[in-house]
């Protein structure tokens, strides 16, 4: 799936509700989902871990939408490897 | 950019370093980056917000790689809209 297509489906699914709640609520939800992912990493099944990875990705995307950030543009920061040292693999000290 | 291509470039860039650090370190880095995104949402420029969205996405992807979670599979949870109510737009109460 393209990042742009994922952003589009999240926008069509949640944009109205997100607009009502505002971005501070989305940041709080993202934090909550990161907590759930942390727990799934520690003691969850692979299915639970996949579920929580998806939820973090979805909330991150909701925030990007509200900010007017294009997820595909953002991902471009890493498209050629490490943004700090510019190499693949990363050679940062 | 495809989610699979993003996961691939992150793996080639950081897999060796991530293996050395372990997944608990990646969870801590993700939490740190979410904090930076929260700050950028509150008072950052659009460029800073885009940068932090990218960093959260990259750390989430590093965790997925270490878990053996395919980001594209995970995104499938939202491909047909809200996973709870199954509709676009979401109609959850």
N, CA and C atoms of all chains as a GROMACS GRO file, in nm:
protein
  558
    1UNK      N    1   0.084  -0.120   0.000
    1UNK     CA    2   0.000   0.000   0.000
    1UNK      C    3   0.088   0.125   0.000
    2UNK      N    4   0.048   0.222  -0.079
    2UNK     CA    5   0.120   0.349  -0.082
    2UNK      C    6   0.089   0.429   0.046
    3UNK      N    7   0.190   0.500   0.095
    3UNK     CA    8   0.167   0.589   0.210
    3UNK      C    9   0.056   0.689   0.179
    4UNK      N   10   0.054   0.740   0.057
    4UNK     CA   11  -0.049   0.838   0.019
    4UNK      C   12  -0.189   0.776   0.023
    5UNK      N   13  -0.200   0.651  -0.017
    5UNK     CA   14  -0.330   0.583  -0.014
    5UNK      C   15  -0.374   0.558   0.130
    6UNK      N   16  -0.276   0.523   0.216
    6UNK     CA   17  -0.309   0.504   0.357
    6UNK      C   18  -0.358   0.637   0.418
    7UNK      N   19  -0.286   0.745   0.388
    7UNK     CA   20  -0.327   0.876   0.440
    7UNK      C   21  -0.467   0.912   0.389
    8UNK      N   22  -0.494   0.879   0.265
    8UNK     CA   23  -0.624   0.911   0.207
    8UNK      C   24  -0.738   0.835   0.276
    9UNK      N   25  -0.716   0.706   0.302
    9UNK     CA   26  -0.825   0.628   0.365
    9UNK      C   27  -0.847   0.672   0.510
   10UNK      N   28  -0.738   0.707   0.578
   10UNK     CA   29  -0.754   0.757   0.717
   10UNK      C   30  -0.828   0.890   0.716
   11UNK      N   31  -0.797   0.976   0.619
   11UNK     CA   32  -0.867   1.105   0.609
   11UNK      C   33  -1.016   1.084   0.584
   12UNK      N   34  -1.048   0.996   0.490
   12UNK     CA   35  -1.190   0.975   0.458
   12UNK      C   36  -1.263   0.909   0.575
   13UNK      N   37  -1.191   0.828   0.653
   13UNK     CA   38  -1.255   0.757   0.764
   13UNK      C   39  -1.273   0.846   0.887
   14UNK      N   40  -1.172   0.929   0.918
   14UNK     CA   41  -1.172   0.996   1.048
   14UNK      C   42  -1.165   1.149   1.045
   15UNK      N   43  -1.153   1.211   0.926
   15UNK     CA   44  -1.128   1.356   0.924
   15UNK      C   45  -1.234   1.436   0.997
   16UNK      N   46  -1.362   1.398   0.981
   16UNK     CA   47  -1.469   1.474   1.046
   16UNK      C   48  -1.460   1.464   1.198
   17UNK      N   49  -1.438   1.342   1.248
   17UNK     CA   50  -1.429   1.323   1.393
   17UNK      C   51  -1.306   1.393   1.448
   18UNK      N   52  -1.193   1.383   1.374
   18UNK     CA   53  -1.070   1.448   1.421
   18UNK      C   54  -1.087   1.598   1.429
   19UNK      N   55  -1.158   1.654   1.332
   19UNK     CA   56  -1.179   1.799   1.331
   19UNK      C   57  -1.257   1.842   1.456
   20UNK      N   58  -1.356   1.761   1.493
   20UNK     CA   59  -1.434   1.791   1.614
   20UNK      C   60  -1.348   1.784   1.740
   21UNK      N   61  -1.262   1.681   1.745
   21UNK     CA   62  -1.183   1.658   1.867
   21UNK      C   63  -1.065   1.753   1.879
   22UNK      N   64  -1.006   1.790   1.764
   22UNK     CA   65  -0.888   1.877   1.764
   22UNK      C   66  -0.759   1.797   1.777
   23UNK      N   67  -0.648   1.865   1.748
   23UNK     CA   68  -0.520   1.794   1.737
   23UNK      C   69  -0.462   1.755   1.873
   24UNK      N   70  -0.491   1.831   1.978
   24UNK     CA   71  -0.438   1.794   2.110
   24UNK      C   72  -0.492   1.656   2.151
   25UNK      N   73  -0.617   1.630   2.118
   25UNK     CA   74  -0.676   1.499   2.148
   25UNK      C   75  -0.605   1.390   2.068
   26UNK      N   76  -0.569   1.421   1.945
   26UNK     CA   77  -0.501   1.321   1.861
   26UNK      C   78  -0.362   1.290   1.918
   27UNK      N   79  -0.293   1.392   1.969
   27UNK     CA   80  -0.162   1.369   2.032
   27UNK      C   81  -0.178   1.279   2.155
   28UNK      N   82  -0.281   1.304   2.233
   28UNK     CA   83  -0.307   1.220   2.351
   28UNK      C   84  -0.337   1.076   2.310
   29UNK      N   85  -0.417   1.057   2.206
   29UNK     CA   86  -0.448   0.923   2.156
   29UNK      C   87  -0.322   0.853   2.106
   30UNK      N   88  -0.237   0.929   2.036
   30UNK     CA   89  -0.112   0.870   1.988
   30UNK      C   90  -0.029   0.819   2.106
   31UNK      N   91  -0.020   0.900   2.210
   31UNK     CA   92   0.056   0.860   2.329
   31UNK      C   93  -0.003   0.733   2.390
   32UNK      N   94  -0.136   0.727   2.396
   32UNK     CA   95  -0.204   0.609   2.451
   32UNK      C   96  -0.170   0.485   2.367
   33UNK      N   97  -0.175   0.500   2.237
   33UNK     CA   98  -0.147   0.386   2.149
   33UNK      C   99   0.000   0.342   2.156
   34UNK      N  100   0.089   0.438   2.175
   34UNK     CA  101   0.230   0.402   2.193
   34UNK      C  102   0.246   0.320   2.322
   35UNK      N  103   0.172   0.355   2.425
   35UNK     CA  104   0.173   0.276   2.548
   35UNK      C  105   0.123   0.134   2.524
   36UNK      N  106   0.017   0.122   2.445
   36UNK     CA  107  -0.036  -0.012   2.415
   36UNK      C  108   0.064  -0.093   2.332
   37UNK      N  109   0.133  -0.024   2.240
   37UNK     CA  110   0.236  -0.094   2.162
   37UNK      C  111   0.350  -0.139   2.254
   38UNK      N  112   0.390  -0.053   2.346
   38UNK     CA  113   0.499  -0.090   2.439
   38UNK      C  114   0.462  -0.215   2.517
   39UNK      N  115   0.336  -0.222   2.561
   39UNK     CA  116   0.292  -0.340   2.636
   39UNK      C  117   0.290  -0.464   2.544
   40UNK      N  118   0.243  -0.447   2.421
   40UNK     CA  119   0.238  -0.560   2.327
   40UNK      C  120   0.379  -0.609   2.293
   41UNK      N  121   0.475  -0.516   2.286
   41UNK     CA  122   0.615  -0.556   2.260
   41UNK      C  123   0.663  -0.645   2.374
   42UNK      N  124   0.627  -0.607   2.496
   42UNK     CA  125   0.676  -0.678   2.614
   42UNK      C  126   0.609  -0.814   2.630
   43UNK      N  127   0.478  -0.820   2.608
   43UNK     CA  128   0.410  -0.946   2.642
   43UNK      C  129   0.294  -0.982   2.549
   44UNK      N  130   0.288  -0.921   2.431
   44UNK     CA  131   0.176  -0.950   2.340
   44UNK      C  132   0.213  -1.057   2.238
   45UNK      N  133   0.110  -1.107   2.170
   45UNK     CA  134   0.130  -1.199   2.059
   45UNK      C  135   0.168  -1.119   1.934
   46UNK      N  136   0.211  -1.188   1.832
   46UNK     CA  137   0.245  -1.120   1.706
   46UNK      C  138   0.122  -1.048   1.650
   47UNK      N  139   0.005  -1.109   1.662
   47UNK     CA  140  -0.119  -1.044   1.616
   47UNK      C  141  -0.146  -0.915   1.692
   48UNK      N  142  -0.128  -0.920   1.824
   48UNK     CA  143  -0.149  -0.798   1.904
   48UNK      C  144  -0.047  -0.691   1.868
   49UNK      N  145   0.076  -0.733   1.845
   49UNK     CA  146   0.180  -0.638   1.809
   49UNK      C  147   0.148  -0.571   1.675
   50UNK      N  148   0.102  -0.651   1.579
   50UNK     CA  149   0.064  -0.597   1.447
   50UNK      C  150  -0.050  -0.497   1.461
   51UNK      N  151  -0.149  -0.534   1.544
   51UNK     CA  152  -0.264  -0.447   1.572
   51UNK      C  153  -0.217  -0.313   1.630
   52UNK      N  154  -0.127  -0.316   1.724
   52UNK     CA  155  -0.082  -0.192   1.789
   52UNK      C  156   0.007  -0.110   1.697
   53UNK      N  157   0.088  -0.175   1.614
   53UNK     CA  158   0.166  -0.102   1.514
   53UNK      C  159   0.070  -0.027   1.421
   54UNK      N  160  -0.038  -0.094   1.380
   54UNK     CA  161  -0.136  -0.031   1.292
   54UNK      C  162  -0.202   0.089   1.359
   55UNK      N  163  -0.236   0.074   1.487
   55UNK     CA  164  -0.304   0.184   1.557
   55UNK      C  165  -0.212   0.305   1.574
   56UNK      N  166  -0.085   0.282   1.606
   56UNK     CA  167   0.010   0.394   1.615
   56UNK      C  168   0.023   0.462   1.479
   57UNK      N  169   0.033   0.382   1.374
   57UNK     CA  170   0.044   0.437   1.238
   57UNK      C  171  -0.080   0.520   1.203
   58UNK      N  172  -0.196   0.472   1.241
   58UNK     CA  173  -0.320   0.543   1.210
   58UNK      C  174  -0.328   0.677   1.284
   59UNK      N  175  -0.290   0.678   1.412
   59UNK     CA  176  -0.296   0.805   1.486
   59UNK      C  177  -0.189   0.903   1.440
   60UNK      N  178  -0.072   0.851   1.408
   60UNK     CA  179   0.032   0.938   1.351
   60UNK      C  180  -0.020   1.002   1.222
   61UNK      N  181  -0.090   0.923   1.143
   61UNK     CA  182  -0.144   0.971   1.016
   61UNK      C  183  -0.253   1.075   1.039
   62UNK      N  184  -0.339   1.052   1.138
   62UNK     CA  185  -0.442   1.151   1.172
   62UNK      C  186  -0.379   1.285   1.209
   63UNK      N  187  -0.269   1.279   1.286
   63UNK     CA  188  -0.200   1.402   1.324
   63UNK      C  189  -0.142   1.470   1.200
   64UNK      N  190  -0.079   1.391   1.114
   64UNK     CA  191  -0.022   1.446   0.990
   64UNK      C  192  -0.130   1.516   0.909
   65UNK      N  193  -0.246   1.454   0.898
   65UNK     CA  194  -0.357   1.513   0.822
   65UNK      C  195  -0.396   1.648   0.881
   66UNK      N  196  -0.410   1.651   1.014
   66UNK     CA  197  -0.451   1.775   1.079
   66UNK      C  198  -0.346   1.885   1.066
   67UNK      N  199  -0.217   1.845   1.059
   67UNK     CA  200  -0.109   1.943   1.043
   67UNK      C  201  -0.096   1.991   0.899
   68UNK      N  202  -0.154   1.914   0.806
   68UNK     CA  203  -0.129   1.943   0.664
   68UNK      C  204   0.004   1.888   0.617
   69UNK      N  205   0.052   1.782   0.687
   69UNK     CA  206   0.178   1.717   0.649
   69UNK      C  207   0.146   1.598   0.560
   70UNK      N  208   0.213   1.591   0.446
   70UNK     CA  209   0.198   1.478   0.355
   70UNK      C  210   0.293   1.368   0.403
   71UNK      N  211   0.236   1.251   0.434
   71UNK     CA  212   0.313   1.140   0.489
   71UNK      C  213   0.421   1.095   0.392
   72UNK      N  214   0.390   1.099   0.265
   72UNK     CA  215   0.486   1.058   0.163
   72UNK      C  216   0.606   1.155   0.159
   73UNK      N  217   0.577   1.285   0.167
   73UNK     CA  218   0.686   1.384   0.175
   73UNK      C  219   0.770   1.360   0.299
   74UNK      N  220   0.703   1.336   0.412
   74UNK     CA  221   0.774   1.315   0.538
   74UNK      C  222   0.866   1.193   0.526
   75UNK      N  223   0.814   1.084   0.469
   75UNK     CA  224   0.893   0.961   0.455
   75UNK      C  225   1.017   0.984   0.369
   76UNK      N  226   1.009   1.084   0.282
   76UNK     CA  227   1.123   1.116   0.195
   76UNK      C  228   1.249   1.149   0.272
   77UNK      N  229   1.233   1.192   0.398
   77UNK     CA  230   1.348   1.220   0.486
   77UNK      C  231   1.440   1.099   0.499
   78UNK      N  232   1.382   0.979   0.488
   78UNK     CA  233   1.460   0.855   0.506
   78UNK      C  234   1.478   0.778   0.375
   79UNK      N  235   1.430   0.833   0.264
   79UNK     CA  236   1.427   0.756   0.138
   79UNK      C  237   1.567   0.720   0.089
   80UNK      N  238   1.666   0.804   0.122
   80UNK     CA  239   1.803   0.774   0.077
   80UNK      C  240   1.892   0.730   0.192
   81UNK      N  241   1.831   0.679   0.298
   81UNK     CA  242   1.909   0.631   0.413
   81UNK      C  243   1.904   0.729   0.528
   82UNK      N  244   2.004   0.720   0.616
   82UNK     CA  245   2.006   0.802   0.737
   82UNK      C  246   2.013   0.950   0.702
   83UNK      N  247   1.918   1.032   0.752
   83UNK     CA  248   1.920   1.175   0.720
   83UNK      C  249   2.039   1.248   0.781
   84UNK      N  250   2.102   1.188   0.882
   84UNK     CA  251   2.218   1.255   0.944
   84UNK      C  252   2.346   1.231   0.865
   85UNK      N  253   2.378   1.101   0.841
   85UNK     CA  254   2.506   1.071   0.775
   85UNK      C  255   2.487   1.048   0.626
   86UNK      N  256   2.363   1.033   0.581
   86UNK     CA  257   2.336   1.018   0.439
   86UNK      C  258   2.375   0.884   0.380
   87UNK      N  259   2.397   0.783   0.465
   87UNK     CA  260   2.440   0.654   0.407
   87UNK      C  261   2.352   0.537   0.449
   88UNK      N  262   2.360   0.432   0.369
   88UNK     CA  263   2.293   0.304   0.394
   88UNK      C  264   2.402   0.196   0.393
   89UNK      N  265   2.429   0.126   0.503
   89UNK     CA  266   2.369   0.147   0.635
   89UNK      C  267   2.419   0.275   0.701
   90UNK      N  268   2.343   0.317   0.803
   90UNK     CA  269   2.379   0.434   0.882
   90UNK      C  270   2.521   0.419   0.939
   91UNK      N  271   2.599   0.527   0.929
   91UNK     CA  272   2.735   0.524   0.983
   91UNK      C  273   2.756   0.632   1.090
   92UNK      N  274   2.644   0.680   1.147
   92UNK     CA  275   2.657   0.781   1.253
   92UNK      C  276   2.739   0.723   1.369
   93UNK      N  277   2.822   0.807   1.427
   93UNK     CA  278   2.913   0.759   1.533
   93UNK      C  279   2.840   0.722   1.660
   94UNK      N  280   0.540   0.670  -0.203
   94UNK     CA  281   0.628   0.561  -0.160
   94UNK      C  282   0.543   0.449  -0.098
   95UNK      N  283   0.577   0.327  -0.133
   95UNK     CA  284   0.507   0.212  -0.074
   95UNK      C  285   0.553   0.194   0.072
   96UNK      N  286   0.461   0.152   0.157
   96UNK     CA  287   0.499   0.120   0.295
   96UNK      C  288   0.608   0.013   0.297
   97UNK      N  289   0.599  -0.085   0.209
   97UNK     CA  290   0.699  -0.192   0.204
   97UNK      C  291   0.836  -0.137   0.166
   98UNK      N  292   0.840  -0.041   0.075
   98UNK     CA  293   0.968   0.019   0.035
   98UNK      C  294   1.026   0.101   0.150
   99UNK      N  295   0.938   0.170   0.223
   99UNK     CA  296   0.986   0.246   0.340
   99UNK      C  297   1.043   0.151   0.444
  100UNK      N  298   0.972   0.042   0.471
  100UNK     CA  299   1.021  -0.056   0.569
  100UNK      C  300   1.156  -0.113   0.522
  101UNK      N  301   1.169  -0.137   0.394
  101UNK     CA  302   1.293  -0.194   0.340
  101UNK      C  303   1.411  -0.097   0.358
  102UNK      N  304   1.390   0.031   0.330
  102UNK     CA  305   1.502   0.125   0.341
  102UNK      C  306   1.541   0.146   0.488
  103UNK      N  307   1.442   0.145   0.577
  103UNK     CA  308   1.473   0.158   0.720
  103UNK      C  309   1.551   0.034   0.767
  104UNK      N  310   1.512  -0.082   0.720
  104UNK     CA  311   1.583  -0.207   0.758
  104UNK      C  312   1.728  -0.202   0.710
  105UNK      N  313   1.748  -0.161   0.585
  105UNK     CA  314   1.884  -0.158   0.532
  105UNK      C  315   1.968  -0.051   0.600
  106UNK      N  316   1.903   0.055   0.645
  106UNK     CA  317   1.977   0.166   0.708
  106UNK      C  318   2.010   0.137   0.853
  107UNK      N  319   1.916   0.077   0.926
  107UNK     CA  320   1.931   0.070   1.072
  107UNK      C  321   1.928  -0.071   1.134
  108UNK      N  322   1.906  -0.176   1.055
  108UNK     CA  323   1.883  -0.309   1.116
  108UNK      C  324   2.000  -0.352   1.205
  109UNK      N  325   2.123  -0.328   1.160
  109UNK     CA  326   2.238  -0.373   1.239
  109UNK      C  327   2.245  -0.300   1.373
  110UNK      N  328   2.226  -0.169   1.368
  110UNK     CA  329   2.233  -0.090   1.492
  110UNK      C  330   2.118  -0.127   1.586
  111UNK      N  331   1.998  -0.147   1.526
  111UNK     CA  332   1.882  -0.181   1.608
  111UNK      C  333   1.902  -0.315   1.677
  112UNK      N  334   1.964  -0.410   1.606
  112UNK     CA  335   1.988  -0.542   1.664
  112UNK      C  336   2.080  -0.530   1.786
  113UNK      N  337   2.180  -0.443   1.775
  113UNK     CA  338   2.272  -0.422   1.888
  113UNK      C  339   2.200  -0.360   2.008
  114UNK      N  340   2.114  -0.262   1.980
  114UNK     CA  341   2.046  -0.188   2.088
  114UNK      C  342   1.933  -0.267   2.151
  115UNK      N  343   1.863  -0.347   2.070
  115UNK     CA  344   1.748  -0.422   2.121
  115UNK      C  345   1.620  -0.342   2.112
  116UNK      N  346   1.508  -0.411   2.128
  116UNK     CA  347   1.378  -0.349   2.102
  116UNK      C  348   1.333  -0.255   2.213
  117UNK      N  349   1.376  -0.281   2.338
  117UNK     CA  350   1.336  -0.189   2.446
  117UNK      C  351   1.391  -0.050   2.418
  118UNK      N  352   1.512  -0.042   2.364
  118UNK     CA  353   1.570   0.088   2.330
  118UNK      C  354   1.488   0.155   2.219
  119UNK      N  355   1.440   0.076   2.125
  119UNK     CA  356   1.360   0.133   2.016
  119UNK      C  357   1.228   0.188   2.069
  120UNK      N  358   1.168   0.120   2.166
  120UNK     CA  359   1.044   0.169   2.227
  120UNK      C  360   1.072   0.301   2.299
  121UNK      N  361   1.184   0.309   2.368
  121UNK     CA  362   1.221   0.434   2.437
  121UNK      C  363   1.243   0.547   2.336
  122UNK      N  364   1.310   0.518   2.224
  122UNK     CA  365   1.332   0.619   2.120
  122UNK      C  366   1.199   0.664   2.060
  123UNK      N  367   1.108   0.568   2.037
  123UNK     CA  368   0.977   0.605   1.983
  123UNK      C  369   0.907   0.703   2.077
  124UNK      N  370   0.911   0.672   2.208
  124UNK     CA  371   0.847   0.761   2.307
  124UNK      C  372   0.910   0.901   2.301
  125UNK      N  373   1.043   0.905   2.289
  125UNK     CA  374   1.113   1.033   2.281
  125UNK      C  375   1.068   1.112   2.157
  126UNK      N  376   1.058   1.043   2.046
  126UNK     CA  377   1.018   1.111   1.922
  126UNK      C  378   0.872   1.157   1.926
  127UNK      N  379   0.787   1.080   1.993
  127UNK     CA  380   0.647   1.124   2.010
  127UNK      C  381   0.645   1.253   2.092
  128UNK      N  382   0.731   1.262   2.192
  128UNK     CA  383   0.742   1.384   2.271
  128UNK      C  384   0.785   1.502   2.184
  129UNK      N  385   0.881   1.478   2.096
  129UNK     CA  386   0.927   1.585   2.006
  129UNK      C  387   0.817   1.626   1.908
  130UNK      N  388   0.740   1.527   1.862
  130UNK     CA  389   0.627   1.560   1.774
  130UNK      C  390   0.522   1.643   1.850
  131UNK      N  391   0.495   1.604   1.974
  131UNK     CA  392   0.397   1.679   2.054
  131UNK      C  393   0.440   1.824   2.068
  132UNK      N  394   0.570   1.845   2.090
  132UNK     CA  395   0.619   1.982   2.103
  132UNK      C  396   0.607   2.058   1.969
  133UNK      N  397   0.640   1.988   1.860
  133UNK     CA  398   0.632   2.052   1.728
  133UNK      C  399   0.487   2.086   1.692
  134UNK      N  400   0.393   2.000   1.734
  134UNK     CA  401   0.251   2.030   1.710
  134UNK      C  402   0.213   2.159   1.781
  135UNK      N  403   0.263   2.175   1.902
  135UNK     CA  404   0.226   2.291   1.984
  135UNK      C  405   0.290   2.420   1.935
  136UNK      N  406   0.419   2.412   1.898
  136UNK     CA  407   0.487   2.538   1.867
  136UNK      C  408   0.592   2.529   1.756
  137UNK      N  409   0.587   2.424   1.674
  137UNK     CA  410   0.686   2.411   1.568
  137UNK      C  411   0.635   2.464   1.435
  138UNK      N  412   0.730   2.479   1.342
  138UNK     CA  413   0.694   2.516   1.204
  138UNK      C  414   0.645   2.392   1.130
  139UNK      N  415   0.588   2.413   1.013
  139UNK     CA  416   0.544   2.300   0.933
  139UNK      C  417   0.661   2.208   0.899
  140UNK      N  418   0.778   2.264   0.871
  140UNK     CA  419   0.897   2.182   0.842
  140UNK      C  420   0.936   2.097   0.963
  141UNK      N  421   0.933   2.157   1.081
  141UNK     CA  422   0.965   2.081   1.203
  141UNK      C  423   0.862   1.971   1.228
  142UNK      N  424   0.736   2.003   1.202
  142UNK     CA  425   0.629   1.904   1.221
  142UNK      C  426   0.649   1.787   1.125
  143UNK      N  427   0.682   1.819   0.998
  143UNK     CA  428   0.705   1.714   0.899
  143UNK      C  429   0.823   1.625   0.941
  144UNK      N  430   0.930   1.690   0.989
  144UNK     CA  431   1.050   1.620   1.038
  144UNK      C  432   1.013   1.523   1.151
  145UNK      N  433   0.934   1.569   1.245
  145UNK     CA  434   0.900   1.484   1.361
  145UNK      C  435   0.802   1.372   1.322
  146UNK      N  436   0.711   1.401   1.230
  146UNK     CA  437   0.624   1.294   1.179
  146UNK      C  438   0.712   1.184   1.116
  147UNK      N  439   0.813   1.226   1.040
  147UNK     CA  440   0.903   1.129   0.976
  147UNK      C  441   0.978   1.046   1.080
  148UNK      N  442   1.026   1.112   1.186
  148UNK     CA  443   1.104   1.040   1.288
  148UNK      C  444   1.017   0.940   1.363
  149UNK      N  445   0.894   0.977   1.395
  149UNK     CA  446   0.804   0.882   1.462
  149UNK      C  447   0.777   0.764   1.368
  150UNK      N  448   0.752   0.793   1.241
  150UNK     CA  449   0.728   0.686   1.144
  150UNK      C  450   0.850   0.593   1.134
  151UNK      N  451   0.969   0.651   1.135
  151UNK     CA  452   1.091   0.569   1.123
  151UNK      C  453   1.111   0.479   1.245
  152UNK      N  454   1.086   0.532   1.365
  152UNK     CA  455   1.104   0.448   1.485
  152UNK      C  456   0.994   0.343   1.497
  153UNK      N  457   0.874   0.379   1.458
  153UNK     CA  458   0.767   0.278   1.454
  153UNK      C  459   0.806   0.165   1.359
  154UNK      N  460   0.864   0.202   1.248
  154UNK     CA  461   0.904   0.103   1.147
  154UNK      C  462   1.018   0.016   1.200
  155UNK      N  463   1.113   0.076   1.270
  155UNK     CA  464   1.222  -0.003   1.331
  155UNK      C  465   1.167  -0.106   1.428
  156UNK      N  466   1.066  -0.066   1.506
  156UNK     CA  467   1.004  -0.160   1.600
  156UNK      C  468   0.934  -0.271   1.522
  157UNK      N  469   0.861  -0.235   1.419
  157UNK     CA  470   0.792  -0.336   1.337
  157UNK      C  471   0.892  -0.437   1.282
  158UNK      N  472   1.005  -0.386   1.233
  158UNK     CA  473   1.108  -0.475   1.177
  158UNK      C  474   1.157  -0.573   1.283
  159UNK      N  475   1.185  -0.521   1.402
  159UNK     CA  476   1.236  -0.608   1.509
  159UNK      C  477   1.132  -0.710   1.556
  160UNK      N  478   1.004  -0.673   1.545
  160UNK     CA  479   0.897  -0.766   1.585
  160UNK      C  480   0.869  -0.870   1.476
  161UNK      N  481   0.913  -0.842   1.354
  161UNK     CA  482   0.875  -0.928   1.241
  161UNK      C  483   0.735  -0.893   1.190
  162UNK      N  484   0.693  -0.768   1.214
  162UNK     CA  485   0.562  -0.721   1.167
  162UNK      C  486   0.581  -0.650   1.032
  163UNK      N  487   0.502  -0.690   0.935
  163UNK     CA  488   0.504  -0.626   0.804
  163UNK      C  489   0.412  -0.502   0.810
  164UNK      N  490   0.471  -0.388   0.782
  164UNK     CA  491   0.397  -0.262   0.795
  164UNK      C  492   0.277  -0.258   0.699
  165UNK      N  493   0.295  -0.316   0.584
  165UNK     CA  494   0.187  -0.319   0.485
  165UNK      C  495   0.071  -0.405   0.535
  166UNK      N  496   0.103  -0.521   0.594
  166UNK     CA  497  -0.001  -0.605   0.655
  166UNK      C  498  -0.072  -0.528   0.765
  167UNK      N  499   0.008  -0.460   0.850
  167UNK     CA  500  -0.050  -0.386   0.962
  167UNK      C  501  -0.147  -0.279   0.911
  168UNK      N  502  -0.105  -0.206   0.807
  168UNK     CA  503  -0.188  -0.099   0.752
  168UNK      C  504  -0.320  -0.154   0.698
  169UNK      N  505  -0.320  -0.280   0.661
  169UNK     CA  506  -0.441  -0.344   0.609
  169UNK      C  507  -0.558  -0.336   0.706
  170UNK      N  508  -0.525  -0.323   0.836
  170UNK     CA  509  -0.630  -0.309   0.938
  170UNK      C  510  -0.722  -0.191   0.910
  171UNK      N  511  -0.670  -0.088   0.843
  171UNK     CA  512  -0.748   0.033   0.815
  171UNK      C  513  -0.783   0.048   0.667
  172UNK      N  514  -0.745  -0.049   0.585
  172UNK     CA  515  -0.758  -0.034   0.440
  172UNK      C  516  -0.903  -0.016   0.395
  173UNK      N  517  -0.997  -0.076   0.471
  173UNK     CA  518  -1.138  -0.066   0.434
  173UNK      C  519  -1.215   0.026   0.528
  174UNK      N  520  -1.144   0.115   0.596
  174UNK     CA  521  -1.209   0.208   0.688
  174UNK      C  522  -1.190   0.168   0.832
  175UNK      N  523  -1.277   0.216   0.918
  175UNK     CA  524  -1.265   0.192   1.062
  175UNK      C  525  -1.272   0.043   1.094
  176UNK      N  526  -1.170  -0.012   1.163
  176UNK     CA  527  -1.173  -0.156   1.194
  176UNK      C  528  -1.283  -0.194   1.294
  177UNK      N  529  -1.336  -0.094   1.366
  177UNK     CA  530  -1.444  -0.125   1.462
  177UNK      C  531  -1.580  -0.134   1.394
  178UNK      N  532  -1.617  -0.027   1.322
  178UNK     CA  533  -1.752  -0.023   1.264
  178UNK      C  534  -1.752  -0.065   1.117
  179UNK      N  535  -1.633  -0.074   1.058
  179UNK     CA  536  -1.621  -0.121   0.920
  179UNK      C  537  -1.671  -0.022   0.816
  180UNK      N  538  -1.685   0.104   0.853
  180UNK     CA  539  -1.736   0.197   0.751
  180UNK      C  540  -1.648   0.319   0.730
  181UNK      N  541  -1.667   0.382   0.615
  181UNK     CA  542  -1.603   0.507   0.576
  181UNK      C  543  -1.713   0.606   0.539
  182UNK      N  544  -1.727   0.717   0.614
  182UNK     CA  545  -1.653   0.753   0.735
  182UNK      C  546  -1.693   0.667   0.855
  183UNK      N  547  -1.606   0.670   0.956
  183UNK     CA  548  -1.631   0.595   1.080
  183UNK      C  549  -1.766   0.637   1.140
  184UNK      N  550  -1.840   0.536   1.184
  184UNK     CA  551  -1.971   0.565   1.247
  184UNK      C  552  -1.978   0.514   1.390
  185UNK      N  553  -1.860   0.490   1.451
  185UNK     CA  554  -1.858   0.444   1.589
  185UNK      C  555  -1.927   0.548   1.678
  186UNK      N  556  -2.001   0.501   1.775
  186UNK     CA  557  -2.080   0.591   1.860
  186UNK      C  558  -1.996   0.674   1.954
   0.00000   0.00000   0.00000
